[in-house]
Structure formats: structure tokens, C-alpha cells
């Protein structure tokens, strides 16, 4: 395979195709084929990379016909990344908008995002209204993007970022197609065990009703535990001032309502987020098929369009069960973001520590914290997330003495943010400017996005506050955001390359990559392939590190478990 071909869907299930030269220009005539699937299938041996407007317009159709491709270039993914790199994040990123900018014409707004109907694939198959442009215009946009890549701060890294994000779109479509194995009967058993019987009319199940009664009895009046304002008011009536009904704040209060209230909140979330309605809406034919959104946050982490795939409660994971004769290989990247900091900062001491064994914090503690692993962990995470008070400040000082380049790297990023400047990940993903960034959490994840906290001890997205950047406190918040962005975003860059490498390694097996969040993958495979899959994951992590960051001492190990059900992995 040596060539690149542009591809667009045509009316009646047909296709428009053209070969491309090294500069992205058309290198031959435009061909019109009556059958898109047949046109692609017949050219698979000769095409190294398909160039198209957006993956969701074409690839699901190919997958439905049993056709999988190796590489693609997603023009609208590239446009978003290039706009960010040029300091223009927030401008319309559609191919139609790019074509208008190329002609100095009025730029149309992006079409509104579609909400995914549970179990539906319609949004994957249909381009948004108004998004279509001519095939020749699409080729011009692609050629101009090649010029813009060449003008980037680090052209080869930027090209690699675009290629890996495009690969992520292929992975997302394939995971949606294959689905995460899900036993509806086990899910119902778990719900009955936790929540009790359902009442007619869709009201709260028995256990929630019982807990609500216990809360009301503790306050001596009727209280709606599902309404935070009612709970705050009830505590005020008892002479206790609370700012919120978050679990950590409630746990500090000495009152008989606290225990049933915390239990109610935990079960209420399961009922509303993963209860019987969710099961009916999202699980079909033994599979959960969320619509993944690669690069759904400004830091590059993935989100999902409905379904809450990245927030599956531990107890609900009992329903994720491998098929008969198959296994789930569950792999967590060990301390991913601290290892990424070692690689991007080029700190010799931290790189050496990140190359020793599977536990970076233990290696770190032996070098700078007199063997105290917990202090080493707090210091390194504090440097990444901006914990610069109390014990965090003391630990950070010790870290700075021993690993000055690593701490300077995130300090410089924080200073840039405070001054309103942009920062970039290692491959070139660019932070938003201070204006318009007020709605972003400190880790670059919009509040309420379908994300999850880090397994390495990093704060969950719900624990990170959002703030404006117009005041001195806002500038500090912006600094914390950019401090973390350069690490978390570079970790997202690494993860994309890892997924691409793993996808390629699995291509000769029956194994399927069925789940991904920022530091975890699940592969569903025949039992006899589990060992080979485990090795493929390990190799993909190391290869991604070399491709992203060059040859460094830093290792990117995984903790893996081969299990029949997801809940047994941790």
C-alpha cells in the first residue's frame, strides 16, 4: 500500500474517489463509482490512507458491510486541531467552514451537535444538514491543511497528532459496532439486590423509598433527599450549616440523617444513571454500544454522546461479562500522567525513575522522599494539578530540588496560563485562550462531561472547580488549568498512539477492542488469545511512548487482568 485516495459519499450509495499526490493535490481523474463499499473493498490493497470529510459519514457504512480499513485522514478532525494550533479554537470547524475561509467567504456556523438516541446509529450515518461541499472543494481544503501542517511549530508532531486523532475516530466507530458485552439478566439481578422491587408508575424503588423515610424521620419532617435545596434547608432547621450535599461534606456532619442520606444518594445515582430505563434504552442483543467522541474535551480526552460509558459504577460492572469461551483483558496504564511528565520535561532524574519497575512512586520515594511513597505521590500529583499549599508546598519543594526540569516544565505552563498565553501538548494540541475558557474545568474537561477521574489518584472531573479568568484568582485558576493541560493533553496524545498500535496488533486476531477511557482499555477475545492480547497491549504502550516522545528511559507499563467479568479486574 503506497497511495492516498480521497473519498466522498455520493447519492444512491455511490462514491467519488481520486488519487492524491504528496502535496495533497489530485493526482488523477475523479472517479464516480455506483457502490461505495465495493469501491473501497476493491482498492484496499493499494490505498495506504483514505482521506474523507468526516469518519462518521462513511466508516460505519463500511463496517456494516464487513470492511475495515487501516488508516484514514479525517478532514474535520484536522480542521479542529489546526484551528486550535493557530489560536482560533472556537471558530467553526466543518469542511464547509474551512472552504469558506479558503475563499474569504462568509463562514457558516457549525451545525448543532446531534443527541444520540439510545441504541441508534443514525447520527453516525448521516452528515449534518448544510455540511456538504463539492468533492473538488473538499480536495482544496485537504491540500490547504497540508500547507498549514507544514507551517506548524513542529510540523511532524502536528501531522502525527492529526493521524492519531483520525485513527481514534476509526477505533471509536469499531468499538460502537462491536459493543461491550453486557448481560441484561445480571444487570437486573444487581438492580434488584441494590434497589429492591419497582413500584408501578415509575416511582422510586423500594430501597430508595425506605431510605427517604429514614432521612425524613431523622429530621422530624418530610424531606426530599433527591432535592439538594430541601436537604440544605433541613440541616439549617437542625442548626447545621452546609454549603452543599456533596458526600465528603456530609460525612463530616454528626447527625442521624447523614448515613441514610449518603446511601440514598449513592443508590439514587445508580437508579437514574444505570437503572432499568438505562438498561432498556442502551443494551441491545447482549451489547452496550455508546457513541464515543474522541477528543471530546479540549485536553484530548474522550467523551461519549450519551450512555455514560465512561462512568460505569463498580457494582454495575458485574454485568459486563465475556461471551462463552471468551475473556476480557482489562488493562490500566500505570501512573500514566506522571510518566508523561517525565517524558515531556526531559528531566534526567524523573526519566530514570520512570524507567525503573512498574511503580513510579516507589522509585521516586527512594530518590527524594526517604522511602515515603505517599509523600512522593502527593508531591508529583501536586506538581501536575497545582497543589501548592500546606503539605503540598513542602512536598513540591522537595520535588523541585531533586527534579528541577520536571517542576519547571509545569511551572512554565502555569505562568503562561496566568499571563493569558496558550500552551501546547507535546504533539501540538493547543489550549484555548483565556477568553471563552471560563466554562472549562481545570483539567480541560467541561463540567458535567462524560469523563472519569484518574486511576493514579488524580482528582475526578466532578472534584475540579471551574472559574473565570478575569481576576487575579481567575488568572491563578487559568494557570492551574494550563499546568495540567500540558501533561493531561500529552497523555491523551500518547493514548491515541497506543490505541492505534493496539488496533493494528489485534488486526490478525478475533479479539475486539471494546472499551477505552483515558488510562484503561478492555479487549474482548477468545480465551486462547488472552496471553497474546496482553503482550500486544504491553507492546502498544511502549511503542506509543517511543513514537510520541522519542527514545527515552521512560516506560509505560500496564496492569492487566484476564477475567470473565469486568468487576473482577479490580
Secondary structure, DSSP 8 states (H G I E B T S, - for coil): --EEEEEEE-GGG-EEEEEE-TTS-B-S--EEES-HHHHHHHHTTTEEEEEES-HHHHHHHHHHTT---S-EEEHHHHHHHHHHHTT-TTS--SHHHHHHHHTT-------------TT--HHHHS--TT----HHHHHHHHHHHHHHHHTSTTHHHHHHHHHHHHHHHHHHHHHHHH-EE--HHHHHHHHHHHH----TTS---HHHHHHHHHHHHHHTS---TT-HHHHHHHHHHTT---S---HHHHTT---THHHHHHHHHHHHHHHHHHSHHHHHHHEETTEE---EETT-STTS--EESSS-GGG--GGGGGG-B--TTEEEEEEEETTHHHHHHHHHHT-HHHHHHTTSSS-HHHHHHHHHSTT-HHHHHHHHHHHHHT--STHHHHHHHHHHHH-HHHHHHHHHHHHHHHTT---B-SS--B---STT-TTBBTTS-BTT-S----TTS---GGGS-B--SSSHHHHHHHHHHHHHHHHHHHHHHHHHHHHHHHHHHHTTSS-EEEEEETTEEEEEEEGGGHHHHHHHHHHHHHHHHHHHH-S-S----EEEEEESBGGGG-
